Amino acid sequence: MSENLTELTDKIISCEACHLKEGRTQVVPGIYGPKSSLCFIGEAPGYYEDKEGVPFVGRSGKLLDKMLEGINLVKQRDLSILNIIKCRPTTEEGNNRTPNEKELRFCGERWLHKQLNFLSPKMIVTLGGVALKFFSPNTSVTKTAGKMINTDSNYQIFVMYHPAYILRNYNLMEEYNSQFESIKQVLNSKLVELSLSEKEQQKTPKQKGEQKSLTDFL
């Protein structure tokens, strides 16, 4: 019997496979939008996400919501939001900390890739340098922010700053606005390509056994 997304999420929530279980309040599996939609990916839950069990609900989340609203996108309705790490990494004092490479690889390989297999996102938007390096270890976020890159995993990645970085560097807000506008433009262009491809398929019936997926049109 094949596993579905609900079963996978239940497994994520009950995961005790690594030491991060010791400092968490609860697991944060993510927010799922429609299949083959956008998927925003951050690094790990913070204090507020750990308390509520939902990604991006603190100050960073409020800024992200505002930016998405500006391009007429809403979490869950239009896109998924996930973190690579599902449990909050903390210091000995109980403060937030950046996950290390080993933690990223362990949790990402164990859970994130499986989530992405179900969601089949048309485009991944990485939020911050840590999320970007999970998919493209040698790529700098400061050099590629606002650009589309391809990765060895065949995902199309749109690179963005983490909203927390913008809150600390508010002089970059205009650039951040521009990046979100670029997402809107890229998304619209993909929808146009898909629409044209579907019309072409109607004119030319597929041969028996031939299958098409959304990635064929990207």
Stockholm file with secondary structure:
# STOCKHOLM 1.0

chainA/1-218         MSENLTELTDKIISCEACHLKEGRTQVVPGIYGPKSSLCFIGEAPGYYEDKEGVPFVGRSGKLLDKMLEGINLVKQRDLSILNIIKCRPTTEEGNNRTPNEKELRFCGERWLHKQLNFLSPKMIVTLGGVALKFFSPNTSVTKTAGKMINTDSNYQIFVMYHPAYILRNYNLMEEYNSQFESIKQVLNSKLVELSLSEKEQQKTPKQKGEQKSLTDFL
#=GR chainA/1-218 SS CCCCHHHHHHHHHTCCCSGGGGGCSSCCCCBCCCTTSEEEEESCCCHHHHHHTSSSCSHHHHHHHHHHHHTTCCBTTTEEEEESSSSCCBCTTSCBCCCCHHHHHHHIIIIIHHHHHHHCCSEEEEESHHHHHHHCTTCCHHHHTTCEEECTTCCEEEEECCHHHHHHCGGGHHHHHHHHHHHHHHHHHHHHHHHHHHHHHHHSCCCTTCCCCGGGGC
#=GC SS_cons         CCCCHHHHHHHHHTCCCSGGGGGCSSCCCCBCCCTTSEEEEESCCCHHHHHHTSSSCSHHHHHHHHHHHHTTCCBTTTEEEEESSSSCCBCTTSCBCCCCHHHHHHHIIIIIHHHHHHHCCSEEEEESHHHHHHHCTTCCHHHHTTCEEECTTCCEEEEECCHHHHHHCGGGHHHHHHHHHHHHHHHHHHHHHHHHHHHHHHHSCCCTTCCCCGGGGC
//
